[in-house]
Amino acid sequence: MQKIVFAIGHFLEETFKILSWMGWMPITLISLLMGFGLIYWLGLQGKYSRKASKEGTLI
């Protein structure tokens, strides 16, 4: 059991070393992805709102 826990710990330690080496790149990529997703979602929401308004089903 101890070998498994230590193996997981070593794996996580190496993973965090890679993340620290990458600097701000992961944060920047995640932020850009979230921004593009927000723009896409707002575009779809506007389309659905216009359709609902036209059909008279807008709540």
RODRENNU-137396 format. One record per residue (C-alpha): x, y, z. Coordinates in steps of 0.1 Angstrom, whole numbers, plus 5000, padded with zeros to 4 digits. Layout:
# RODRENNU-137396
> c1|c2|c3
> X|Y|Z
...
//
This chain:
# RODRENNU-137396
> c1|c2|c3
> 5000|5000|5000
> 5028|5024|5008
> 5044|5018|4974
> 5012|5028|4957
> 5009|5060|4977
> 5045|5069|4972
> 5042|5062|4934
> 5012|5086|4932
> 5031|5112|4952
> 5061|5110|4929
> 5039|5112|4898
> 5022|5143|4912
> 5055|5159|4921
> 5068|5154|4885
> 5036|5167|4871
> 5037|5199|4892
> 5074|5204|4881
> 5062|5204|4845
> 5034|5228|4853
> 5058|5252|4871
> 5082|5250|4841
> 5054|5260|4818
> 5048|5292|4837
> 5016|5312|4827
> 5009|5292|4796
> 4983|5268|4811
> 4965|5296|4828
> 4965|5317|4796
> 4952|5288|4775
> 4924|5279|4799
> 4914|5316|4801
> 4913|5319|4763
> 4893|5287|4760
> 4868|5300|4786
> 4866|5333|4768
> 4858|5318|4735
> 4833|5294|4751
> 4816|5324|4767
> 4814|5342|4734
> 4800|5311|4717
> 4774|5305|4744
> 4763|5341|4744
> 4759|5339|4706
> 4737|5308|4709
> 4717|5323|4738
> 4710|5354|4716
> 4698|5332|4688
> 4675|5312|4711
> 4661|5343|4727
> 4653|5358|4692
> 4637|5326|4682
> 4616|5324|4714
> 4606|5361|4711
> 4595|5355|4675
> 4574|5324|4684
> 4560|5341|4715
> 4574|5315|4739
> 4598|5338|4757
> 4594|5334|4795
//
